[in-house]
């Protein structure tokens, strides 16, 4: 009897050992495949989504946007190639677009109903889920830098209005007169009372050589907005999200829908809990869930392997990407 028990225990132990070896081999093979297919670095950007007609977007203006997108992309690309962090790449890239009056962020922010510029931005670190954002600021030159400073130099995630400006001043960030954000183009849009979200919100997602993901978004909001309205751009999980286990996401579009449907986090959750690929998850959210809800816009995403996805359900979306395998392109329409 004792001999039979000993033999049985031995067989079970052998079986467990064999199963363990098989699992380790499978994991090793999977990791080898993942490492082989993983991009060393990747970056994707957007400059806003909307109903871009050929009447408004002339060939000359389109070329200006393409040039601006390329310049922003090159900034982030250079940072990543040199071994910089995904966070640095995201912040530097978005600053380039904030300083360009073509985009509805920073210098080119649209006007509120009261003729002011109110800016929002957020940033997130996928390595530890740290995040920072500012909303309704009127005198911080680069809101994306303010958002990152909230993340790194305060115990908070979001600061708004005058408080955010006071914090930025104390941190030595560049403060400008509200008149800095004035541009004739945006002011004329207000005078025409264009009651729709304008193209131009900017965003960036990046994967660095250390395998860390980051995402950031910056915007001037909606033309003619009232009551200090805040959209999805500064809200973590709605307009911005990054998690090293899944992906980094930046959104652009009708913010209220992106908030209600927690679009950025939903894409990550579908990957984490349902095992969907980046493309499957982002397409499901943007071109199924949002469409059924009546929301318009798009997202840019990069996953932990450097795969890129840029779905949108509007007529166009300014966007571009670059990866370590020398693929690079900028787009407006489909």
Secondary structure, DSSP 4 states (H G I P E B T S, - for coil): -HHHHHHHHHHHHHHHHHHHHHHHHHHHHHHHHHHHHS-S-EEEEEEEEE---TTTS-HHHHHHHHHHHHHHHHHHHHHHHTT--HHHHHHHHHHHHHTSTTSSSGGGPPP-TTS---EEEEEEETTTTEEEEEEEESSBS-HHHHHHHHHHHSS-SEEEHHHHHHHHHHTT--B--GGGG--HHHHHHHHTT--SPPTT-EEEEEE-TTS-EEEEEEE---TT--TT---STTSBTTTEEE-TTSEEEEEEE-HHHHHHTTHHHHHHHHHHHH---HHHHHHHIIIIIHHHHT--EEEEEEETT--EE--BSSSEEEEEEEETTS-EEEES--
